[in-house]
């Protein structure tokens, strides 16, 4: 049985007030994600000038990355 199927069965067992509470929870979770995306979309561009040394370091870092010389700082995995 899929997660959506189990969720559907669980929802069928909820009272009307529990269903309303569940809807509010889902809406808050959805809206929180939208608020973050909106905040990121509206964030100002980084307009701080960089030095020649910083630019050279960034170019070298990208060159190392393209050559496959980079290392993974953190290992990420899907959390379910």
Backbone as a ProteinNet text record, in pm:
[ID]
protein_1_A
[PRIMARY]
XXXXXXXXXXXXXXXXXXXXXXXXXXXXXXXXXXXXXXXXXXXXXXXXXXXXXXXXXXXXXXXXXXXXXXXXXXXXXXXX
[TERTIARY]
86	0	90.5	57.6	137.3	107.8	195.2	175.3	46.5	16.7	-106.8	-230.1	-221.3	-334.4	-354	-243.3	-253.3	-306.7	-260.5	-308.5	-458.5	-502	-644.5	-727.3	-681.3	-752.9	-754.4	-643.1	-636.1	-729.3	-736.6	-823.6	-970.1	-1005.7	-1143.8	-1187.8	-1091.7	-1124.6	-1130.7	-1090.9	-1089.9	-1230.3	-1249.4	-1374.4	-1365.7	-1476	-1476.2	-1379.4	-1378	-1287.5	-1141.6	-1113.5	-976.7	-934.2	-1027.8	-997.9	-966.5	-1041.9	-1014.9	-875.8	-840.3	-708	-598.7	-620.7	-523.9	-507.7	-618	-611.4	-531.6	-552.6	-475.8	-326.7	-293.1	-152.8	-90.4	-159.6	-108.7	-92.2	-189	-182.1	-63	-40.6	74.7	205.6	217.8	340.2	361.1	254.7	263.1	297.5	231.8	255	394.9	446.6	581.3	683.4	666.7	756.2	745.6	623.5	603.5	664.6	651.7	707.8	859.1	923.2	1068	1107.6	1037.8	1069.7	1048.2	941.6	914.9	1025.1	1065.7	1172.3	1301.6	1335.2	1456.8	1446.9	1330.1	1311	1325.7	1286.5	1290.4	1417.1	1507.9	1632.1	1716	1782.5	1864.7	1984.5	2027.6	2148.1	2267	2365.5	2488	2565.8	2569.3	2634.8	2765.7	2817.1	2943.7	3056.9	3143	3255.5	3351.4	3411.2	3511.8	3648.9	3749	3886.2	3938.8	4046.6	4109.4	4151.8	4197.4	4239.3	4120.7	4005.5	3885.4	3839.9	3843.7	3803.4	3894.3	4024	4119.6	4095.2	4067.1	4038.1	3912.1	3811	3685.6	3708.2	3784.8	3814.1	3889.6	3987.1	4063.7	3975.8	3887.2	3797.2	3707.4	3652.1	3567.8	3649.5	3771.9	3857.8	3884	3911.4	3931.8	3806.1	3692.5	3565.1	3544.6	3567.8	3549.5	3647.2	3765	3863	3833.2	3731.4	3695.8	3780.5	3843.6	3932.3	3861.7	3731.3	3658.3	3623.9	3596.8	3551.1	3417.9	3336.2	3203.3	3216.7	3166.8	3175.3	3079.8	2955.5	2854.8	2791.2	2757.4	2684.6	2536.2	2458.7	2315.3	2238.8	2124	2036.9	1894	1806.1	1664	1612.9	1538.7	1477.8	1330.4	1286.4	1146.8	1078.5
-117.8	0	124	219.6	341.7	434.5	531.8	631.3	708.6	741.3	815.6	730.9	602.9	514.9	504.9	489.8	484.2	616.2	727.7	858.5	871.4	827.8	834.3	756.1	637.7	557.3	627.1	685.6	755.1	875.7	945.8	1063.5	1023.2	910.8	863.8	839.5	809.8	781.4	907.4	1021.8	1145.2	1200.3	1264.2	1338.3	1466.1	1535.7	1660	1762.1	1774.3	1872	1829.8	1700.2	1652.4	1677.4	1661.5	1687.3	1835.3	1923.1	2067.3	2099.5	2038.5	2061.1	2010	1894.4	1839.1	1930.9	1985	2078.7	2203.2	2255.5	2372.9	2340.7	2221.8	2179.8	2173.3	2109.2	2096.9	2235.3	2323.5	2458.4	2534.8	2521.4	2590.3	2539.5	2409	2351.1	2400.6	2402.4	2445.9	2594.3	2674.7	2818.6	2853.5	2777.3	2802.7	2785.9	2682.4	2660.5	2772.2	2817.1	2927.1	3056.6	3079.6	3201.9	3203.3	3088.6	3082	3110.1	3048.6	3072.1	3217.4	3277.3	3417.9	3506.1	3474.1	3550.5	3539.8	3418.7	3400.7	3473	3466.3	3534.4	3685.1	3739.1	3883.4	3932.4	3840.6	3880.1	3966.1	4067.5	4152	4075.2	4115.7	4058.7	4094.1	4007.1	4036.4	4138.9	4261.9	4367.8	4412.7	4332.2	4365.5	4333.8	4429.3	4410.5	4305.4	4229.8	4131.4	4180.2	4129.6	4168.5	4080.3	4121.7	4042.5	3906.3	3904.4	3779.1	3684.5	3737.3	3655	3600.4	3685.2	3641.4	3530.1	3544.2	3442.3	3311.4	3320	3200.5	3130.5	3207.7	3150	3080.9	3144	3081.9	2950.8	2949.1	2828	2718.4	2756.6	2657.9	2594.5	2674.8	2619.6	2529.6	2568.2	2485.8	2350.5	2351.4	2226.6	2140.8	2202.5	2130.3	2064.5	2139.3	2085.8	1972.1	1976.1	1868.2	1747.9	1756.1	1645.7	1639.3	1748.7	1751.2	1795.8	1812.8	1859.2	1740.4	1768.6	1666	1709.3	1612.5	1640.3	1678.3	1795.3	1842.2	1765.1	1750.3	1677.3	1574.6	1463.5	1363.1	1387	1397.7	1422.5	1297.3	1280.9	1170.1	1215.6	1154.1	1188.2	1140.3	1225.5	1190.2	1166	1050.1	1015.1	989.2
0	0	0	-83.7	-93	23.8	42.3	148.3	125.7	1.5	-26.9	3	-24.8	6.9	158.2	233.2	378.9	433.8	376.4	419.3	394.5	278.6	245.5	348.1	383.5	483	618.4	656.9	785.7	786.1	675.8	665.5	678.7	621.6	629.4	774.2	860.5	1000.2	1086.6	1034.2	1111.9	1131.7	1245.3	1265.2	1181.6	1169	1091.1	1151.3	1283.5	1346.4	1329.6	1336.7	1313.6	1169	1076.5	935.5	913.5	978.6	968.5	1021.4	1134.5	1192.6	1099.1	1038.8	943.9	822.7	773.4	660.1	695.8	817.6	861.2	867	916	923.6	784.2	691.9	554.6	491.5	513.2	456.8	514.2	646.5	707	649.5	632.4	575.2	432.2	353.4	214.7	207.3	291.3	289.5	337.9	434.7	485	372	290.9	177.2	75.2	51	-43.5	8.5	139.2	197.6	183.1	203.2	187.2	43.2	-52	-192.4	-230.7	-181.3	-209.5	-150.8	-27.9	36.9	-44	-89	-168.7	-302.5	-365.8	-493.7	-480.9	-365.5	-345.8	-275.5	-246	-178.8	-273.9	-221	-308	-362.8	-479	-537.1	-449.6	-447.5	-373.2	-455.2	-408.4	-484.9	-420.5	-327.7	-264.3	-361.1	-381.1	-473.3	-418.6	-509.1	-469.8	-513	-444.1	-477.3	-590.3	-651.6	-757.2	-702.5	-577.2	-514.3	-496.5	-453.3	-438.3	-573.1	-676.4	-810.4	-860.7	-839.5	-883.3	-808.1	-678.2	-600.5	-647.5	-681	-731	-865.4	-952.5	-1082.8	-1063.5	-975.1	-949.1	-888.5	-798.3	-737.7	-842.8	-934.2	-1040.3	-1132	-1161.4	-1247.1	-1179.2	-1049.1	-975.3	-979.8	-962.3	-966	-1102.1	-1208.4	-1344	-1373	-1311.9	-1331.6	-1242.5	-1158.2	-1070.4	-944.9	-908.5	-792.5	-664.4	-671.6	-552.9	-464	-338.2	-245.4	-187.9	-156.7	-103.2	43.4	78.5	216.9	305.6	262.6	338.5	248.1	304.8	230	255.2	149.6	165.1	125.6	186.6	150.3	169.8	98.4	109.7	244.6	309.9	436.7	411.8	445.5	421.1	553.4
[MASK]
++++++++++++++++++++++++++++++++++++++++++++++++++++++++++++++++++++++++++++++++

